[in-house]
Amino acid sequence: MTMIKATWKEKGYVDEPIPSGTDLVQEIRRMCKEKNAVILSHYYTDKPLQDIADFVGDSLALARKAEKTNADIIVMVGVHFMGETNKILCPDKKVLIPDLNASCSLAESCPADKFAAFKSQHPDYKVISYVNTTAAVKALTDITVTSANACEIVDSFPKDEKIIFGPDRNLGAYINAKTGRNMLLWDGACQVHERFSVERIVELKKQYPSAKVLAHPECKGPILQMADVIGSTAALLKYTISSTEKTFIIATESGILFEMQKNSPDKTFIPVPPESSETVGCHCNECAYMRMNTMEKLYNCLKYEWPEIMIDKQTIDAAVRPINEMLGLSAKLGL
């Protein structure tokens, strides 16, 4: 169970604004040096937060970086489950997150008590959970996966293995199709990736007929059927860097466009808007939780070394096993 130590008001910081004229970048870097802190930012955060990070990556890369860091403090600029994963892997380190309310719609779609009840109904099934889950759900899991290694890890098990996969039904369906499995899927989804529509991609393809469509496997099946390339955030980024193509239609959270554009300034990247948007090519396919992270919150987070991720030892001991299983098997498979 995750435990919040105190609220900002209880800590006495609520009425202490950042001094006017503060150079946030300079001060954040200074505090990192003084406190031996490392900043990890996810690809889906805003540009300034990616710029200031010591390391930017997807879930698998961030987990590996956290596991190997020599820093005393890890600041996870992302969403709550990522901070939990870092704490699980580094229980002796102080793990901070700029906003404890930065949750994840996918993780929220899989409450631990309901998942435990579901698991108990299928006692002879192996449980494979997407890393986008709470520590409590990881504690109920045999092995975790990311979108970068899910197909290969699932395919490493015997074909007749009975498997529960959660929480993302879209990723689970994609893995089933790719591996020929029939995993039992938990009915969860990411709000951002659920919002993309086939009609929007058709409209964009009319405007950019030579563009390649890139999609994250958390998208719905009809979107994936239209994609030229399906992959994790890191895999999509890698493809845009190595590809000779010049125009890409991107069906994933728009934060990744910053890294894509930075690595390929001569190429064009068009975000797919959600179904509700009236503007094709808008940047409204953003994760509201990721956008809760700001430079100001990062500054305060480092200054006061709070909010801190706290997880009880029992949960850590149970949750670290499936993560280590993933990291070990990923290394063995060369992923």
N, C-alpha and C positions, 0 to 999 in steps of 0.2 A: 504493500500500500504506500502511495506517495504521501508525504507529510509536509505541509507548508509550515515553516518555523514561525512566521509572524506576518502581519500585514504591514504595508509601508507606514500607516498611521501609528501602529504600535511601536514601530522602530523609531518614530520621531522624525521622519524625513519628508513627510507629505508637504510641508510648507517651506521647503528649502529648494528654491528653483536654481537652475544652473546659472551662474553669473553671466550677465550680458557680455558679449564679446569673446566668450570662451572659444578657443580653437579646439573643437571636439576631436578632430583627427590627431592633433599633437598631444592633447591630454590623454586620449585613450592609449596611444602608443607609449607615452611616458608611464602610465599606470601598468601597462602590460609588462614593461621592462622591470619596473620596481617590484611588482608582485609575482614575477615569473608566471605570467598568465598567457594562455594561447587562445586566440579567437578562431572558432570554426564556424563558417557560414554555409548555409545550403544554397544551391543554385537558384532557389525560388525567392530569395530575399531581395530587397531593393539594392540598386547599384552601389550606393555608398557603403553598405554593409558588406558587400562582396569585395569592394576595393580595399577596405581596411583589414579584412580577414587575413590571418596567417595561412589559412587553408580554406579553399572553396571546393565543395564536392557534393556528390549524391549520398544517399544513406549508407551504402556499403563503404565508400571511401572515407566518410566521416567516422564511421565506427572503427575502421582500421587505424585512422590517424589518432583517435582518442586512446586506443589501446596501446599505442607506441609512444605517446608524448611523454616528455620528461618535465612538463610544466607542473607547477603546484596547483594552478587554477585553470580549469577549462571553462570557457564561455561559449556555450552553444547557441549561436544565433540561428534559430530555426523554430521548430515547434516542440511542444512539451515531451513527446515520446522520444525525440532525439536526445534531449537532455537526460532523460531516464536511461536510455541506452548507454550514454557515456558514463553515467554514474554506476551502472551495473558492471561495466567493463573496468572502471577505475574507482572502486569503492573507497579508496584511501585519499582520493583527490577531492578538492572542492569543485563542484560542478554548478555553474551559474547559468541562468537563462534570463534574457532581458525582460520578458513578460511571462509570468506563470499562466496567464490566461490564453497564451498562444497554443491552443489545442490543435486537434486535427479531426476533420469530419469523418475520416475513415476509421481512425482509432476510436472515436466516440460511437461509431456504428456497431461496435463489438464490446458491450459491457462484460466485464470478467465473470460476473455471477451467471449471466445468461449463457455465456460461452462454456462455462464449467458444466452447466446443466445439459447443454447440447453434447458436450464431450462424454458425459456420463451415460448418455443414451447409446453411445457407440464405443463400448469399452475396448474392442479389439482393433480400433483404428489408430494409426499413427497420426499425430497432430503436427501439421506444418503451418506456421503462421508467418504472414508477411511482417516485415520489421516495423511497419506502420501500425503498431499496437502498443497498448500500455504495458508497463512492467508486469502488472497482474496477469495479463493475458499471456505474456511471454512465459511466465511461471507455469502455465498450463500446457506448454508447448514442448514437442520433442526436438524440433529444429526450426529455426527461423530462416527466411529467405528475403532477398531483395528482388526488385524487378530485373536487376542485372544478372542474377544467378539462379532465379527460380526454376526455369525450365531444366537446366542442367542438374540441379540438385534433385528435383522431383524424378528426373529420368535415371538418377543413380540408384533408385530403389527398385526392388523386384517388380515386375509388371503386375503381379497379383497382389501387391501390397495395398491394403485398405487405408485410404488417406482422407483425413479431414483437412480442408484448406480454408483458412480465414485470414483476414475478414473480407477481402476484396473479391466480389463475385465476378467482376470483369477480368481481372488478372487471372483468377482461377479458371475461368472459361477459356481464356487464351492458352494457359498452360495445358489444359485438357486437350485442346485442339492440336497443339504442337507436339505433345507427347503420346497422344492416343490413350490417355488415362480417363478414368471416370471418378475423379475425386469428388467427395461430398463437400459442397461449397457453403460457407457461411454467407448470409445475405447482407453484405455490407458494400459500401462504395464511397469513393471520393467525390465530394460535391463539385469540385472544379472539373474533373475529367468526365463526370456524368453530363455536364452541360453542353458539350460540343455536339453539333448536329451535322448530319450528312448534307442537308440543304446548304449550310454555310460553306462547307468545303466545295460543293458543286459550284457555288457562286464564285468562290475564289479561283477555282480551276478555269472558269470561263475567262477571268481577268488575267490569269497567269497560266496559260495552257502548258508551258514547259516546266512549271514548278514541280518539285518533288514533295509529296505529302509525307510528313514525319509524325508519328503518333506514339504516345506512351501506352503500354499495355493496360493501364488502368482505364482507358477509354472503352466505351461500349463496342460490342462486336461489329455493328455496321460501320463505325468509324475505322476500325482496324482493317476491315475489308477494303477500304478505299486507300489505305496507306501504302506507300512505296517502301517505307522503312518503319519497323516497329522495334522499339527498344527502350531501355532505361534512359534517364536523363543524360547520364554520362555517355551512353552509347549513341544517342542522337547527336550530342555535341561532337563526338569523335567523327561521326559520319559527315557532318557539315564541314569539318576541317579538312578531311581527306578527299571529299567528293569534288569532282570537276564541275558539277552543276553550280549554277549561280543564284538560283531562286528556290526558296523552301517555304512551304506552308506548314506551320508548326502547331500540332494539336497536343499541347501540354501547357502547364503553368507558364505564363509569359516571362517570369523572372529569368529563365534560361536564355532568353534572347540577348540579354546583355553580354553573357559569356560567348555566345555564338558570334555576335557582331564584333566583339573585341578580338576574337581569334581569326575572323574572316571579314575584315572591313570592306572588302570589295564585293561581298555577296549580299543578297536581299533576303530578309526573314519576315514572313507575314504571319502574325498570330491568328489562329482561328477564334473568332468571338463565340460566346455562348449563344444558345438558342434565343434567349430573351433580348439580345442586343439588336439594335436597329442599324448599327454601323458595322459593315464588313471591314475587318482589319483593325478593329479597336483593340485596346490593351485592357479589356474588361474581363479577361479570363485569368484573374489573379486570385490567389488564395488569401482570403481576408485574415486568416490566422498568421500567415507568414508576414503580412504587412503590419502586424502589430509590433514587430521589431523595428525600432528606430535608433538613430545615432544617439539621441538624448537618453533613451532607456539603456543603451549599451554603456554610455558614460556613467550613469548612476549605478548600474549593475556592477561595474568595476570599482567605482569609488567606495560603495558601501558593502561590496561583496555579498550582494543579496538582490534578487531572490535566489535561494539555493535549493537545488534538487536534493531531497532527502527521501531515502527508501529504506525500509526496515531490512535487516540482515537476512531474514528468512526469505523474503521476496527476491533479494539480490542473489542468494545462493541458488534458488530455483530458476530464476530468469537467466542467469549467466550461462547455464549449461546449453540451452538451445542456440544462443548466440555463438558460443565457442564451437559448437558443432558446425554451425554455418561457416565460420571463419576457417576452421580446419579443413572442412570438406571443399570449400572454395579453393583453398591453397592446393589441395591434393588434385583437384580437377583443373588447376591452372587458370582459374577465373579471376 
